[in-house]
Amino acid sequence: MSAPPRIGQQAPDFTAVDQNGKTVHLSDARGHKVVLVFYRGYW
């Protein structure tokens, strides 16, 4: 396991699935601002 990034350091690339089931990579948004929202659904 690697250490977490430090403030000002580039975030490591990762893959996630969006709300539409599409696989996305953080690197796809290079040059754009990114907001991550983590929530826990109860359905």
Backbone as numpy.savetxt, mean C-alpha at the origin, in Angstrom:
# Nx Ny Nz CAx CAy CAz Cx Cy Cz
12.43 -11.06 8.51 11.58 -9.87 8.51 12.47 -8.64 8.51
12.15 -7.67 7.69 12.97 -6.47 7.60 12.46 -5.40 8.57
13.31 -4.43 8.84 12.95 -3.33 9.73 11.95 -2.41 9.02
11.07 -1.75 9.78 10.13 -0.82 9.15 10.88 0.37 8.56
10.31 1.01 7.53 10.99 2.17 6.94 11.04 3.33 7.93
12.06 4.15 7.81 12.20 5.34 8.65 11.52 6.52 7.97
11.21 7.53 8.74 10.59 8.74 8.19 11.48 9.30 7.09
10.87 9.60 5.97 11.60 10.14 4.82 12.13 9.07 3.88
12.12 7.82 4.32 12.61 6.72 3.49 11.48 6.24 2.58
11.82 5.81 1.40 10.83 5.31 0.46 10.17 4.05 1.02
8.84 3.96 0.89 8.10 2.79 1.36 8.43 1.59 0.47
8.48 0.41 1.06 8.73 -0.78 0.24 7.52 -1.08 -0.65
7.77 -1.63 -1.81 6.68 -1.98 -2.72 5.89 -3.14 -2.13
4.60 -3.16 -2.36 3.75 -4.27 -1.94 2.60 -4.43 -2.91
1.94 -5.55 -2.83 0.79 -5.86 -3.67 -0.43 -6.01 -2.78
-1.57 -5.49 -3.24 -2.82 -5.61 -2.50 -3.96 -5.77 -3.50
-5.12 -6.10 -2.99 -6.31 -6.23 -3.83 -7.24 -5.09 -3.47
-7.71 -4.34 -4.49 -8.60 -3.20 -4.23 -10.04 -3.68 -4.04
-10.95 -2.74 -3.80 -12.34 -3.06 -3.51 -13.06 -3.71 -4.69
-12.46 -3.64 -5.87 -13.05 -4.26 -7.06 -12.41 -5.60 -7.40
-11.50 -6.06 -6.54 -10.84 -7.34 -6.76 -9.63 -7.26 -7.67
-9.22 -6.05 -8.06 -8.06 -5.86 -8.93 -6.77 -5.84 -8.10
-5.76 -6.52 -8.57 -4.46 -6.51 -7.90 -3.73 -5.23 -8.26
-3.25 -4.52 -7.26 -2.52 -3.28 -7.47 -1.18 -3.35 -6.72
-0.22 -2.59 -7.22 1.11 -2.53 -6.61 1.37 -1.09 -6.21
2.01 -0.90 -5.10 2.36 0.45 -4.68 3.20 1.14 -5.75
4.07 0.41 -6.39 4.94 0.98 -7.42 4.15 1.53 -8.62
2.90 1.07 -8.81 2.05 1.60 -9.89 1.71 3.07 -9.67
1.78 3.53 -8.43 1.41 4.90 -8.08 2.63 5.81 -7.93
3.77 5.34 -8.37 5.00 6.15 -8.24 4.78 7.54 -8.84
5.14 8.56 -8.06 4.98 9.94 -8.51 3.64 10.55 -8.12
2.76 9.76 -7.52 1.44 10.24 -7.09 1.33 10.10 -5.57
0.46 10.88 -4.97 0.21 10.73 -3.54 -0.67 9.52 -3.32
-0.41 8.80 -2.24 -1.15 7.58 -1.93 -1.66 7.66 -0.50
-2.93 7.33 -0.31 -3.52 7.24 1.03 -4.00 5.80 1.20
-3.55 5.15 2.26 -3.98 3.79 2.56 -4.98 3.83 3.69
-6.09 3.15 3.52 -7.11 3.07 4.56 -7.29 1.60 4.92
-7.03 1.29 6.17 -7.20 -0.07 6.65 -8.45 -0.10 7.51
-9.35 -1.00 7.22 -10.56 -1.12 8.02 -10.90 -2.59 8.16
-11.64 -2.86 9.18 -12.06 -4.24 9.42 -13.57 -4.31 9.21
-13.97 -5.10 8.27 -15.39 -5.23 7.98 -16.01 -6.34 8.83
-17.24 -6.17 9.16 -17.98 -7.17 9.94 -19.18 -7.67 9.16
-18.93 -8.26 7.99 -20.03 -8.77 7.20 -19.81 -10.21 6.87
